[in-house]
Amino acid sequence: MSYATADPVVNKRTRLIAYAGLGVLVGVATIMYVPRLGSASSSTGVLWELEAIAAVIIGGTVLKGGFGRVWGTVIGVLILSQIGNILNLTAFVSPYINGAIQGVIIILAVILQRVGKTANYSLFKHASWQEQR
């Protein structure tokens, strides 16, 4: 039995603090982003969660569980931003297909993680995988 399930009061308080902090951070991000855009729209930020998930996965975090490193996520963000910039500047594909390309990148990263786990070799090595060997 984990501590979180043994003491639901602490779990509820932690969840409340996390959601309140998230609300504050969303408010700050909105205040910073609206002046750049010039207006507020309900469709602003569509597919940003896909970009965040893709950056974390490219950074080496395993989807099935385990942990990731902050520097890996930063590298994933840099890789995705460079891919997005290259695609936008070269006009190679339509901007509407960028989400599909990110989905393909997620699928490729997951396949590389799975192949690397079974072959004991991967671009995404973690201590959690090394403990399982």
N, CA, C and O atoms as a printed pandas DataFrame, in Angstrom:
     atom_number atom_name residue_name chain_id  residue_number  x_coord  y_coord  z_coord
0              1         N          MET        A               1    0.848   -1.177    0.000
1              2        CA          MET        A               1    0.000    0.000    0.000
2              3         C          MET        A               1    0.890    1.236    0.000
3              4         O          MET        A               1    1.816    1.348    0.803
4              5         N          SER        A               2    0.603    2.141   -0.891
5              6        CA          SER        A               2    1.414    3.350   -0.972
6              7         C          SER        A               2    0.922    4.395    0.029
7              8         O          SER        A               2   -0.199    4.319    0.534
8              9         N          TYR        A               3    1.771    5.349    0.295
9             10        CA          TYR        A               3    1.434    6.394    1.238
10            11         C          TYR        A               3    0.282    7.254    0.724
11            12         O          TYR        A               3   -0.543    7.723    1.508
12            13         N          ALA        A               4    0.225    7.460   -0.588
13            14        CA          ALA        A               4   -0.830    8.304   -1.165
14            15         C          ALA        A               4   -2.213    7.694   -0.947
15            16         O          ALA        A               4   -3.178    8.424   -0.722
16            17         N          THR        A               5   -2.323    6.368   -1.011
17            18        CA          THR        A               5   -3.625    5.741   -0.786
18            19         C          THR        A               5   -3.921    5.576    0.695
19            20         O          THR        A               5   -5.084    5.469    1.083
20            21         N          ALA        A               6   -2.886    5.552    1.531
21            22        CA          ALA        A               6   -3.105    5.388    2.964
22            23         C          ALA        A               6   -3.607    6.669    3.614
23            24         O          ALA        A               6   -4.336    6.608    4.603
24            25         N          ASP        A               7   -3.238    7.812    3.087
25            26        CA          ASP        A               7   -3.639    9.088    3.672
26            27         C          ASP        A               7   -4.298    9.953    2.599
27            28         O          ASP        A               7   -3.621   10.763    1.967
28            29         N          PRO        A               8   -5.608    9.797    2.381
29            30        CA          PRO        A               8   -6.274   10.550    1.307
30            31         C          PRO        A               8   -6.323   12.049    1.546
31            32         O          PRO        A               8   -6.494   12.812    0.595
32            33         N          VAL        A               9   -6.176   12.500    2.804
33            34        CA          VAL        A               9   -6.208   13.940    3.076
34            35         C          VAL        A               9   -5.005   14.616    2.423
35            36         O          VAL        A               9   -5.144   15.664    1.792
36            37         N          VAL        A              10   -3.831   14.021    2.575
37            38        CA          VAL        A              10   -2.629   14.580    1.965
38            39         C          VAL        A              10   -2.748   14.529    0.442
39            40         O          VAL        A              10   -2.321   15.454   -0.248
40            41         N          ASN        A              11   -3.322   13.455   -0.074
41            42        CA          ASN        A              11   -3.503   13.311   -1.505
42            43         C          ASN        A              11   -4.422   14.405   -2.045
43            44         O          ASN        A              11   -4.126   14.994   -3.085
44            45         N          LYS        A              12   -5.521   14.685   -1.364
45            46        CA          LYS        A              12   -6.446   15.730   -1.810
46            47         C          LYS        A              12   -5.797   17.106   -1.743
47            48         O          LYS        A              12   -5.976   17.929   -2.640
48            49         N          ARG        A              13   -5.046   17.350   -0.678
49            50        CA          ARG        A              13   -4.389   18.647   -0.533
50            51         C          ARG        A              13   -3.328   18.835   -1.614
51            52         O          ARG        A              13   -3.207   19.918   -2.186
52            53         N          THR        A              14   -2.568   17.794   -1.889
53            54        CA          THR        A              14   -1.547   17.871   -2.929
54            55         C          THR        A              14   -2.173   18.113   -4.296
55            56         O          THR        A              14   -1.664   18.904   -5.090
56            57         N          ARG        A              15   -3.274   17.430   -4.562
57            58        CA          ARG        A              15   -3.965   17.618   -5.834
58            59         C          ARG        A              15   -4.506   19.050   -5.946
59            60         O          ARG        A              15   -4.413   19.660   -7.012
60            61         N          LEU        A              16   -5.065   19.586   -4.867
61            62        CA          LEU        A              16   -5.577   20.954   -4.875
62            63         C          LEU        A              16   -4.452   21.953   -5.131
63            64         O          LEU        A              16   -4.614   22.887   -5.917
64            65         N          ILE        A              17   -3.320   21.757   -4.473
65            66        CA          ILE        A              17   -2.185   22.662   -4.676
66            67         C          ILE        A              17   -1.667   22.574   -6.109
67            68         O          ILE        A              17   -1.319   23.590   -6.710
68            69         N          ALA        A              18   -1.616   21.370   -6.649
69            70        CA          ALA        A              18   -1.142   21.200   -8.030
70            71         C          ALA        A              18   -2.077   21.887   -9.017
71            72         O          ALA        A              18   -1.613   22.576   -9.925
72            73         N          TYR        A              19   -3.387   21.713   -8.855
73            74        CA          TYR        A              19   -4.339   22.353   -9.769
74            75         C          TYR        A              19   -4.333   23.868   -9.621
75            76         O          TYR        A              19   -4.453   24.584  -10.616
76            77         N          ALA        A              20   -4.194   24.368   -8.394
77            78        CA          ALA        A              20   -4.139   25.816   -8.189
78            79         C          ALA        A              20   -2.882   26.399   -8.832
79            80         O          ALA        A              20   -2.936   27.451   -9.469
80            81         N          GLY        A              21   -1.756   25.713   -8.664
81            82        CA          GLY        A              21   -0.517   26.164   -9.297
82            83         C          GLY        A              21   -0.620   26.142  -10.814
83            84         O          GLY        A              21   -0.132   27.049  -11.488
84            85         N          LEU        A              22   -1.252   25.113  -11.347
85            86        CA          LEU        A              22   -1.444   25.037  -12.792
86            87         C          LEU        A              22   -2.312   26.177  -13.290
87            88         O          LEU        A              22   -2.031   26.752  -14.342
88            89         N          GLY        A              23   -3.359   26.514  -12.555
89            90        CA          GLY        A              23   -4.219   27.634  -12.942
90            91         C          GLY        A              23   -3.464   28.947  -12.953
91            92         O          GLY        A              23   -3.649   29.766  -13.852
92            93         N          VAL        A              24   -2.611   29.154  -11.956
93            94        CA          VAL        A              24   -1.808   30.378  -11.917
94            95         C          VAL        A              24   -0.846   30.433  -13.103
95            96         O          VAL        A              24   -0.693   31.478  -13.734
96            97         N          LEU        A              25   -0.197   29.302  -13.404
97            98        CA          LEU        A              25    0.739   29.280  -14.525
98            99         C          LEU        A              25    0.038   29.481  -15.863
99           100         O          LEU        A              25    0.590   30.125  -16.755
100          101         N          VAL        A              26   -1.164   28.945  -16.015
101          102        CA          VAL        A              26   -1.929   29.171  -17.247
102          103         C          VAL        A              26   -2.297   30.645  -17.373
103          104         O          VAL        A              26   -2.242   31.209  -18.466
104          105         N          GLY        A              27   -2.670   31.267  -16.266
105          106        CA          GLY        A              27   -2.981   32.695  -16.293
106          107         C          GLY        A              27   -1.778   33.537  -16.689
107          108         O          GLY        A              27   -1.906   34.468  -17.484
108          109         N          VAL        A              28   -0.612   33.216  -16.143
109          110        CA          VAL        A              28    0.606   33.947  -16.493
110          111         C          VAL        A              28    0.945   33.743  -17.968
111          112         O          VAL        A              28    1.306   34.691  -18.666
112          113         N          ALA        A              29    0.827   32.493  -18.440
113          114        CA          ALA        A              29    1.117   32.220  -19.851
114          115         C          ALA        A              29    0.151   32.962  -20.760
115          116         O          ALA        A              29    0.548   33.448  -21.819
116          117         N          THR        A              30   -1.101   33.054  -20.366
117          118        CA          THR        A              30   -2.090   33.784  -21.166
118          119         C          THR        A              30   -1.758   35.267  -21.222
119          120         O          THR        A              30   -1.839   35.891  -22.280
120          121         N          ILE        A              31   -1.387   35.819  -20.084
121          122        CA          ILE        A              31   -1.030   37.241  -20.044
122          123         C          ILE        A              31    0.181   37.520  -20.918
123          124         O          ILE        A              31    0.282   38.594  -21.510
124          125         N          MET        A              32    1.100   36.566  -21.006
125          126        CA          MET        A              32    2.289   36.767  -21.830
126          127         C          MET        A              32    2.014   36.518  -23.312
127          128         O          MET        A              32    2.663   37.122  -24.167
128          129         N          TYR        A              33    1.062   35.637  -23.629
129          130        CA          TYR        A              33    0.859   35.243  -25.025
130          131         C          TYR        A              33   -0.139   36.135  -25.767
131          132         O          TYR        A              33    0.020   36.362  -26.966
132          133         N          VAL        A              34   -1.153   36.637  -25.085
133          134        CA          VAL        A              34   -2.192   37.431  -25.749
134          135         C          VAL        A              34   -1.628   38.700  -26.400
135          136         O          VAL        A              34   -2.043   39.019  -27.514
136          137         N          PRO        A              35   -0.714   39.436  -25.776
137          138        CA          PRO        A              35   -0.178   40.611  -26.474
138          139         C          PRO        A              35    0.579   40.270  -27.765
139          140         O          PRO        A              35    0.575   41.057  -28.711
140          141         N          ARG        A              36    1.214   39.121  -27.802
141          142        CA          ARG        A              36    1.896   38.706  -29.039
142          143         C          ARG        A              36    0.901   38.417  -30.142
143          144         O          ARG        A              36    1.143   38.730  -31.307
144          145         N          LEU        A              37   -0.223   37.818  -29.770
145          146        CA          LEU        A              37   -1.217   37.413  -30.748
146          147         C          LEU        A              37   -2.123   38.577  -31.144
147          148         O          LEU        A              37   -2.600   38.640  -32.277
148          149         N          GLY        A              38   -2.354   39.482  -30.222
149          150        CA          GLY        A              38   -3.205   40.624  -30.500
150          151         C          GLY        A              38   -4.658   40.395  -30.124
151          152         O          GLY        A              38   -5.441   41.344  -30.087
152          153         N          SER        A              39   -5.033   39.153  -29.845
153          154        CA          SER        A              39   -6.396   38.842  -29.422
154          155         C          SER        A              39   -6.393   37.486  -28.738
155          156         O          SER        A              39   -5.413   36.743  -28.780
156          157         N          ALA        A              40   -7.514   37.191  -28.111
157          158        CA          ALA        A              40   -7.665   35.892  -27.446
158          159         C          ALA        A              40   -8.688   35.070  -28.211
159          160         O          ALA        A              40   -9.722   35.592  -28.628
160          161         N          SER        A              41   -8.412   33.817  -28.394
161          162        CA          SER        A              41   -9.304   32.937  -29.122
162          163         C          SER        A              41   -9.408   31.605  -28.385
163          164         O          SER        A              41   -8.469   31.185  -27.709
164          165         N          SER        A              42  -10.539   30.953  -28.519
165          166        CA          SER        A              42  -10.711   29.672  -27.849
166          167         C          SER        A              42   -9.928   28.559  -28.543
167          168         O          SER        A              42   -9.707   27.499  -27.956
168          169         N          SER        A              43   -9.515   28.787  -29.762
169          170        CA          SER        A              43   -8.751   27.766  -30.481
170          171         C          SER        A              43   -7.241   27.955  -30.339
171          172         O          SER        A              43   -6.466   27.204  -30.932
172          173         N          THR        A              44   -6.824   28.931  -29.575
173          174        CA          THR        A              44   -5.405   29.143  -29.355
174          175         C          THR        A              44   -4.862   28.002  -28.508
175          176         O          THR        A              44   -5.455   27.644  -27.490
176          177         N          GLY        A              45   -3.767   27.447  -28.915
177          178        CA          GLY        A              45   -3.136   26.369  -28.163
178          179         C          GLY        A              45   -3.578   24.984  -28.573
179          180         O          GLY        A              45   -3.261   24.009  -27.892
180          181         N          VAL        A              46   -4.304   24.874  -29.673
181          182        CA          VAL        A              46   -4.724   23.565  -30.148
182          183         C          VAL        A              46   -3.487   22.777  -30.571
183          184         O          VAL        A              46   -2.629   23.307  -31.278
184          185         N          LEU        A              47   -3.387   21.555  -30.161
185          186        CA          LEU        A              47   -2.285   20.626  -30.422
186          187         C          LEU        A              47   -0.998   20.977  -29.678
187          188         O          LEU        A              47    0.039   20.375  -29.957
188          189         N          TRP        A              48   -1.023   21.914  -28.757
189          190        CA          TRP        A              48    0.169   22.191  -27.963
190          191         C          TRP        A              48    0.459   21.037  -27.020
191          192         O          TRP        A              48    1.621   20.761  -26.719
192          193         N          GLU        A              49   -0.585   20.357  -26.547
193          194        CA          GLU        A              49   -0.348   19.215  -25.669
194          195         C          GLU        A              49    0.344   18.086  -26.430
195          196         O          GLU        A              49    1.148   17.353  -25.854
196          197         N          LEU        A              50    0.039   17.943  -27.715
197          198        CA          LEU        A              50    0.727   16.946  -28.531
198          199         C          LEU        A              50    2.206   17.298  -28.668
199          200         O          LEU        A              50    3.064   16.416  -28.631
200          201         N          GLU        A              51    2.498   18.576  -28.825
201          202        CA          GLU        A              51    3.891   19.006  -28.898
202          203         C          GLU        A              51    4.622   18.728  -27.592
203          204         O          GLU        A              51    5.782   18.317  -27.604
204          205         N          ALA        A              52    3.955   18.950  -26.476
205          206        CA          ALA        A              52    4.584   18.692  -25.174
206          207         C          ALA        A              52    4.852   17.207  -24.984
207          208         O          ALA        A              52    5.929   16.823  -24.528
208          209         N          ILE        A              53    3.882   16.372  -25.329
209          210        CA          ILE        A              53    4.063   14.924  -25.202
210          211         C          ILE        A              53    5.175   14.457  -26.135
211          212         O          ILE        A              53    6.010   13.641  -25.744
212          213         N          ALA        A              54    5.191   14.963  -27.354
213          214        CA          ALA        A              54    6.230   14.574  -28.314
214          215         C          ALA        A              54    7.616   14.978  -27.807
215          216         O          ALA        A              54    8.569   14.211  -27.944
216          217         N          ALA        A              55    7.734   16.155  -27.233
217          218        CA          ALA        A              55    9.031   16.609  -26.722
218          219         C          ALA        A              55    9.506   15.728  -25.571
219          220         O          ALA        A              55   10.691   15.406  -25.481
220          221         N          VAL        A              56    8.592   15.343  -24.701
221          222        CA          VAL        A              56    8.966   14.492  -23.568
222          223         C          VAL        A              56    9.381   13.109  -24.052
223          224         O          VAL        A              56   10.350   12.542  -23.549
224          225         N          ILE        A              57    8.661   12.566  -25.018
225          226        CA          ILE        A              57    8.993   11.232  -25.529
226          227         C          ILE        A              57   10.309   11.257  -26.295
227          228         O          ILE        A              57   11.135   10.357  -26.137
228          229         N          ILE        A              58   10.512   12.277  -27.122
229          230        CA          ILE        A              58   11.776   12.391  -27.847
230          231         C          ILE        A              58   12.929   12.591  -26.870
231          232         O          ILE        A              58   14.051   12.156  -27.129
232          233         N          GLY        A              59   12.654   13.244  -25.759
233          234        CA          GLY        A              59   13.667   13.439  -24.732
234          235         C          GLY        A              59   14.044   12.174  -23.985
235          236         O          GLY        A              59   15.025   12.166  -23.242
236          237         N          GLY        A              60   13.282   11.106  -24.169
237          238        CA          GLY        A              60   13.689    9.829  -23.594
238          239         C          GLY        A              60   12.789    9.270  -22.519
239          240         O          GLY        A              60   13.091    8.203  -21.985
240          241         N          THR        A              61   11.708    9.928  -22.171
241          242        CA          THR        A              61   10.812    9.395  -21.164
242          243         C          THR        A              61   10.023    8.230  -21.746
243          244         O          THR        A              61    9.473    8.328  -22.843
244          245         N          VAL        A              62    9.973    7.140  -21.011
245          246        CA          VAL        A              62    9.303    5.940  -21.486
246          247         C          VAL        A              62    7.808    6.077  -21.239
247          248         O          VAL        A              62    7.393    6.454  -20.143
248          249         N          LEU        A              63    7.002    5.776  -22.238
249          250        CA          LEU        A              63    5.556    5.903  -22.103
250          251         C          LEU        A              63    4.965    4.892  -21.132
251          252         O          LEU        A              63    3.979    5.182  -20.455
252          253         N          LYS        A              64    5.560    3.711  -21.061
253          254        CA          LYS        A              64    4.988    2.652  -20.253
254          255         C          LYS        A              64    5.280    2.835  -18.765
255          256         O          LYS        A              64    4.727    2.109  -17.939
256          257         N          GLY        A              65    6.104    3.753  -18.425
257          258        CA          GLY        A              65    6.441    3.994  -17.025
258          259         C          GLY        A              65    7.921    4.270  -16.903
259          260         O          GLY        A              65    8.671    4.156  -17.872
260          261         N          GLY        A              66    8.325    4.626  -15.731
261          262        CA          GLY        A              66    9.725    4.958  -15.524
262          263         C          GLY        A              66    9.858    6.448  -15.278
263          264         O          GLY        A              66    8.944    7.081  -14.749
264          265         N          PHE        A              67   10.971    6.996  -15.653
265          266        CA          PHE        A              67   11.193    8.411  -15.415
266          267         C          PHE        A              67   11.943    9.006  -16.587
267          268         O          PHE        A              67   12.481    8.299  -17.439
268          269         N          GLY        A              68   11.961   10.300  -16.603
269          270        CA          GLY        A              68   12.688   11.015  -17.632
270          271         C          GLY        A              68   13.566   12.062  -16.991
271          272         O          GLY        A              68   13.498   12.307  -15.786
272          273         N          ARG        A              69   14.378   12.666  -17.801
273          274        CA          ARG        A              69   15.260   13.706  -17.301
274          275         C          ARG        A              69   14.856   15.040  -17.918
275          276         O          ARG        A              69   14.371   15.098  -19.048
276          277         N          VAL        A              70   15.064   16.101  -17.160
277          278        CA          VAL        A              70   14.695   17.431  -17.629
278          279         C          VAL        A              70   15.517   17.802  -18.861
279          280         O          VAL        A              70   14.991   18.384  -19.810
280          281         N          TRP        A              71   16.799   17.469  -18.847
281          282        CA          TRP        A              71   17.641   17.818  -19.998
282          283         C          TRP        A              71   17.204   17.065  -21.243
283          284         O          TRP        A              71   17.307   17.593  -22.350
284          285         N          GLY        A              72   16.721   15.848  -21.082
285          286        CA          GLY        A              72   16.201   15.118  -22.224
286          287         C          GLY        A              72   14.984   15.803  -22.814
287          288         O          GLY        A              72   14.829   15.869  -24.034
288          289         N          THR        A              73   14.117   16.314  -21.943
289          290        CA          THR        A              73   12.938   17.035  -22.411
290          291         C          THR        A              73   13.337   18.331  -23.102
291          292         O          THR        A              73   12.744   18.702  -24.115
292          293         N          VAL        A              74   14.332   19.017  -22.566
293          294        CA          VAL        A              74   14.816   20.246  -23.209
294          295         C          VAL        A              74   15.363   19.932  -24.599
295          296         O          VAL        A              74   15.109   20.670  -25.551
296          297         N          ILE        A              75   16.108   18.844  -24.711
297          298        CA          ILE        A              75   16.626   18.446  -26.026
298          299         C          ILE        A              75   15.482   18.082  -26.964
299          300         O          ILE        A              75   15.520   18.413  -28.149
300          301         N          GLY        A              76   14.457   17.398  -26.436
301          302        CA          GLY        A              76   13.277   17.078  -27.246
302          303         C          GLY        A              76   12.571   18.321  -27.745
303          304         O          GLY        A              76   12.128   18.364  -28.893
304          305         N          VAL        A              77   12.460   19.339  -26.893
305          306        CA          VAL        A              77   11.840   20.610  -27.304
306          307         C          VAL        A              77   12.664   21.268  -28.400
307          308         O          VAL        A              77   12.110   21.767  -29.380
308          309         N          LEU        A              78   13.979   21.273  -28.243
309          310        CA          LEU        A              78   14.837   21.879  -29.259
310          311         C          LEU        A              78   14.734   21.145  -30.594
311          312         O          LEU        A              78   14.689   21.775  -31.650
312          313         N          ILE        A              79   14.696   19.818  -30.545
313          314        CA          ILE        A              79   14.575   19.044  -31.780
314          315         C          ILE        A              79   13.245   19.344  -32.473
315          316         O          ILE        A              79   13.211   19.588  -33.679
316          317         N          LEU        A              80   12.147   19.325  -31.703
317          318        CA          LEU        A              80   10.837   19.583  -32.301
318          319         C          LEU        A              80   10.711   20.998  -32.830
319          320         O          LEU        A              80   10.112   21.215  -33.884
320          321         N          SER        A              81   11.269   21.963  -32.112
321          322        CA          SER        A              81   11.175   23.342  -32.605
322          323         C          SER        A              81   11.983   23.510  -33.897
323          324         O          SER        A              81   11.565   24.239  -34.796
324          325         N          GLN        A              82   13.125   22.847  -33.993
325          326        CA          GLN        A              82   13.911   22.937  -35.217
326          327         C          GLN        A              82   13.193   22.260  -36.379
327          328         O          GLN        A              82   13.198   22.776  -37.497
328          329         N          ILE        A              83   12.577   21.112  -36.122
329          330        CA          ILE        A              83   11.813   20.442  -37.181
330          331         C          ILE        A              83   10.653   21.327  -37.637
331          332         O          ILE        A              83   10.407   21.457  -38.836
332          333         N          GLY        A              84    9.945   21.932  -36.692
333          334        CA          GLY        A              84    8.840   22.825  -37.048
334          335         C          GLY        A              84    9.305   24.032  -37.830
335          336         O          GLY        A              84    8.662   24.428  -38.803
336          337         N          ASN        A              85   10.425   24.628  -37.415
337          338        CA          ASN        A              85   10.954   25.785  -38.139
338          339         C          ASN        A              85   11.382   25.415  -39.556
339          340         O          ASN        A              85   11.124   26.157  -40.504
340          341         N          ILE        A              86   12.025   24.282  -39.690
341          342        CA          ILE        A              86   12.462   23.852  -41.031
342          343         C          ILE        A              86   11.254   23.607  -41.927
343          344         O          ILE        A              86   11.246   24.021  -43.086
344          345         N          LEU        A              87   10.246   22.943  -41.401
345          346        CA          LEU        A              87    9.055   22.673  -42.208
346          347         C          LEU        A              87    8.328   23.957  -42.599
347          348         O          LEU        A              87    7.821   24.067  -43.715
348          349         N          ASN        A              88    8.276   24.936  -41.678
349          350        CA          ASN        A              88    7.600   26.199  -41.994
350          351         C          ASN        A              88    8.395   27.053  -42.971
351          352         O          ASN        A              88    7.817   27.675  -43.862
352          353         N          LEU        A              89    9.707   27.090  -42.813
353          354        CA          LEU        A              89   10.530   27.939  -43.675
354          355         C          LEU        A              89   10.672   27.391  -45.087
355          356         O          LEU        A              89   10.736   28.163  -46.044
356          357         N          THR        A              90   10.721   26.096  -45.228
357          358        CA          THR        A              90   10.898   25.519  -46.558
358          359         C          THR        A              90    9.583   25.352  -47.294
359          360         O          THR        A              90    9.582   25.099  -48.499
360          361         N          ALA        A              91    8.470   25.487  -46.603
361          362        CA          ALA        A              91    7.142   25.282  -47.191
362          363         C          ALA        A              91    7.049   23.911  -47.847
363          364         O          ALA        A              91    6.377   23.729  -48.862
364          365         N          PHE        A              92    7.747   22.947  -47.235
365          366        CA          PHE        A              92    7.758   21.583  -47.764
366          367         C          PHE        A              92    6.392   20.923  -47.614
367          368         O          PHE        A              92    5.932   20.211  -48.507
368          369         N          VAL        A              93    5.753   21.170  -46.479
369          370        CA          VAL        A              93    4.413   20.630  -46.240
370          371         C          VAL        A              93    3.522   21.748  -45.717
371          372         O          VAL        A              93    4.003   22.801  -45.299
372          373         N          SER        A              94    2.247   21.509  -45.746
373          374        CA          SER        A              94    1.284   22.475  -45.246
374          375         C          SER        A              94    1.402   22.598  -43.719
375          376         O          SER        A              94    1.678   21.607  -43.044
376          377         N          PRO        A              95    1.199   23.791  -43.175
377          378        CA          PRO        A              95    1.257   23.949  -41.721
378          379         C          PRO        A              95    0.204   23.109  -40.990
379          380         O          PRO        A              95    0.357   22.816  -39.804
380          381         N          TYR        A              96   -0.838   22.732  -41.680
381          382        CA          TYR        A              96   -1.889   21.937  -41.052
382          383         C          TYR        A              96   -1.463   20.479  -40.857
383          384         O          TYR        A              96   -2.099   19.741  -40.105
384          385         N          ILE        A              97   -0.402   20.071  -41.526
385          386        CA          ILE        A              97    0.052   18.683  -41.430
386          387         C          ILE        A              97    1.137   18.532  -40.359
387          388         O          ILE        A              97    1.592   17.418  -40.101
388          389         N          ASN        A              98    1.552   19.621  -39.740
389          390        CA          ASN        A              98    2.592   19.541  -38.712
390          391         C          ASN        A              98    2.182   18.633  -37.558
391          392         O          ASN        A              98    3.023   17.920  -37.011
392          393         N          GLY        A              99    0.910   18.647  -37.179
393          394        CA          GLY        A              99    0.433   17.753  -36.115
394          395         C          GLY        A              99    0.578   16.297  -36.498
395          396         O          GLY        A              99    0.942   15.469  -35.663
396          397         N          ALA        A             100    0.301   15.976  -37.744
397          398        CA          ALA        A             100    0.462   14.595  -38.221
398          399         C          ALA        A             100    1.932   14.194  -38.214
399          400         O          ALA        A             100    2.269   13.059  -37.874
400          401         N          ILE        A             101    2.794   15.117  -38.584
401          402        CA          ILE        A             101    4.229   14.820  -38.581
402          403         C          ILE        A             101    4.706   14.586  -37.153
403          404         O          ILE        A             101    5.514   13.689  -36.913
404          405         N          GLN        A             102    4.220   15.375  -36.208
405          406        CA          GLN        A             102    4.582   15.154  -34.810
406          407         C          GLN        A             102    4.057   13.813  -34.311
407          408         O          GLN        A             102    4.722   13.142  -33.523
408          409         N          GLY        A             103    2.878   13.419  -34.760
409          410        CA          GLY        A             103    2.357   12.106  -34.395
410          411         C          GLY        A             103    3.236   10.981  -34.920
411          412         O          GLY        A             103    3.469    9.993  -34.224
412          413         N          VAL        A             104    3.721   11.128  -36.142
413          414        CA          VAL        A             104    4.634   10.128  -36.714
414          415         C          VAL        A             104    5.939   10.097  -35.920
415          416         O          VAL        A             104    6.504    9.026  -35.696
416          417         N          ILE        A             105    6.415   11.256  -35.500
417          418        CA          ILE        A             105    7.646   11.316  -34.699
418          419         C          ILE        A             105    7.430   10.605  -33.361
419          420         O          ILE        A             105    8.321    9.888  -32.904
420          421         N          ILE        A             106    6.273   10.785  -32.725
421          422        CA          ILE        A             106    5.973   10.083  -31.479
422          423         C          ILE        A             106    5.975    8.578  -31.704
423          424         O          ILE        A             106    6.555    7.827  -30.919
424          425         N          ILE        A             107    5.326    8.139  -32.776
425          426        CA          ILE        A             107    5.264    6.704  -33.065
426          427         C          ILE        A             107    6.662    6.135  -33.297
427          428         O          ILE        A             107    6.981    5.056  -32.800
428          429         N          LEU        A             108    7.498    6.855  -34.050
429          430        CA          LEU        A             108    8.865    6.391  -34.284
430          431         C          LEU        A             108    9.676    6.337  -32.993
431          432         O          LEU        A             108   10.456    5.407  -32.790
432          433         N          ALA        A             109    9.498    7.330  -32.118
433          434        CA          ALA        A             109   10.226    7.330  -30.849
434          435         C          ALA        A             109    9.792    6.162  -29.971
435          436         O          ALA        A             109   10.625    5.535  -29.316
436          437         N          VAL        A             110    8.498    5.866  -29.953
437          438        CA          VAL        A             110    8.003    4.730  -29.158
438          439         C          VAL        A             110    8.531    3.417  -29.726
439          440         O          VAL        A             110    8.920    2.527  -28.970
440          441         N          ILE        A             111    8.547    3.291  -31.049
441          442        CA          ILE        A             111    9.081    2.072  -31.670
442          443         C          ILE        A             111   10.563    1.916  -31.332
443          444         O          ILE        A             111   11.011    0.813  -31.018
444          445         N          LEU        A             112   11.324    3.005  -31.392
445          446        CA          LEU        A             112   12.738    2.936  -31.026
446          447         C          LEU        A             112   12.919    2.544  -29.567
447          448         O          LEU        A             112   13.836    1.793  -29.236
448          449         N          GLN        A             113   12.053    3.047  -28.689
449          450        CA          GLN        A             113   12.131    2.668  -27.281
450          451         C          GLN        A             113   11.861    1.183  -27.096
451          452         O          GLN        A             113   12.568    0.507  -26.349
452          453         N          ARG        A             114   10.837    0.678  -27.774
453          454        CA          ARG        A             114   10.483   -0.743  -27.627
454          455         C          ARG        A             114   11.566   -1.638  -28.207
455          456         O          ARG        A             114   11.930   -2.640  -27.591
456          457         N          VAL        A             115   12.088   -1.296  -29.380
457          458        CA          VAL        A             115   13.149   -2.101  -29.994
458          459         C          VAL        A             115   14.403   -2.032  -29.134
459          460         O          VAL        A             115   15.068   -3.046  -28.927
460          461         N          GLY        A             116   14.726   -0.864  -28.640
461          462        CA          GLY        A             116   15.908   -0.706  -27.797
462          463         C          GLY        A             116   15.797   -1.464  -26.497
463          464         O          GLY        A             116   16.803   -1.945  -25.976
464          465         N          LYS        A             117   14.592   -1.583  -25.958
465          466        CA          LYS        A             117   14.401   -2.294  -24.703
466          467         C          LYS        A             117   14.597   -3.789  -24.899
467          468         O          LYS        A             117   15.175   -4.456  -24.041
468          469         N          THR        A             118   14.125   -4.319  -26.011
469          470        CA          THR        A             118   14.257   -5.752  -26.238
470          471         C          THR        A             118   15.675   -6.121  -26.673
471          472         O          THR        A             118   16.128   -7.234  -26.405
472          473         N          ALA        A             119   16.372   -5.217  -27.332
473          474        CA          ALA        A             119   17.722   -5.506  -27.805
474          475         C          ALA        A             119   18.792   -5.069  -26.812
475          476         O          ALA        A             119   19.981   -5.223  -27.091
476          477         N          ASN        A             120   18.399   -4.526  -25.654
477          478        CA          ASN        A             120   19.313   -4.005  -24.641
478          479         C          ASN        A             120   20.218   -2.901  -25.196
479          480         O          ASN        A             120   21.316   -2.678  -24.687
480          481         N          TYR        A             121   19.755   -2.225  -26.225
481          482        CA          TYR        A             121   20.483   -1.103  -26.782
482          483         C          TYR        A             121   19.461   -0.085  -27.249
483          484         O          TYR        A             121   18.489   -0.432  -27.920
484          485         N          SER        A             122   19.679    1.163  -26.898
485          486        CA          SER        A             122   18.720    2.178  -27.298
486          487         C          SER        A             122   19.382    3.542  -27.299
487          488         O          SER        A             122   20.399    3.768  -26.644
488          489         N          LEU        A             123   18.778    4.436  -28.048
489          490        CA          LEU        A             123   19.190    5.832  -27.976
490          491         C          LEU        A             123   18.688    6.458  -26.689
491          492         O          LEU        A             123   19.181    7.504  -26.265
492          493         N          PHE        A             124   17.707    5.818  -26.068
493          494        CA          PHE        A             124   17.041    6.365  -24.900
494          495         C          PHE        A             124   17.351    5.514  -23.676
495          496         O          PHE        A             124   16.433    4.932  -23.098
496          497         N          LYS        A             125   18.599    5.421  -23.264
497          498        CA          LYS        A             125   18.958    4.589  -22.114
498          499         C          LYS        A             125   18.595    5.319  -20.831
499          500         O          LYS        A             125   18.792    6.526  -20.691
500          501         N          HIS        A             126   18.051    4.532  -19.893
501          502        CA          HIS        A             126   17.682    5.055  -18.582
502          503         C          HIS        A             126   18.155    4.095  -17.516
503          504         O          HIS        A             126   18.392    2.915  -17.777
504          505         N          ALA        A             127   18.287    4.611  -16.324
505          506        CA          ALA        A             127   18.680    3.771  -15.196
506          507         C          ALA        A             127   17.591    2.729  -14.915
507          508         O          ALA        A             127   17.898    1.619  -14.479
508          509         N          SER        A             128   16.336    3.074  -15.159
509          510        CA          SER        A             128   15.259    2.122  -14.878
510          511         C          SER        A             128   15.361    0.912  -15.797
511          512         O          SER        A             128   15.017   -0.199  -15.394
512          513         N          TRP        A             129   15.826    1.110  -17.021
513          514        CA          TRP        A             129   16.008   -0.020  -17.934
514          515         C          TRP        A             129   17.213   -0.842  -17.515
515          516         O          TRP        A             129   17.192   -2.069  -17.615
516          517         N          GLN        A             130   18.265   -0.178  -17.044
517          518        CA          GLN        A             130   19.447   -0.901  -16.654
518          519         C          GLN        A             130   19.200   -1.742  -15.418
519          520         O          GLN        A             130   19.836   -2.781  -15.242
520          521         N          GLU        A             131   18.282   -1.309  -14.553
521          522        CA          GLU        A             131   17.939   -2.102  -13.379
522          523         C          GLU        A             131   17.185   -3.353  -13.763
523          524         O          GLU        A             131   17.262   -4.346  -13.039
524          525         N          GLN        A             132   16.460   -3.354  -14.867
525          526        CA          GLN        A             132   15.658   -4.496  -15.264
526          527         C          GLN        A             132   16.517   -5.598  -15.879
527          528         O          GLN        A             132   16.081   -6.748  -15.939
528          529         N          ARG        A             133   17.710   -5.280  -16.332
529          530        CA          ARG        A             133   18.562   -6.296  -16.987
530          531         C          ARG        A             133   19.097   -7.291  -16.030
531          532         O          ARG        A             133   19.824   -8.201  -16.428
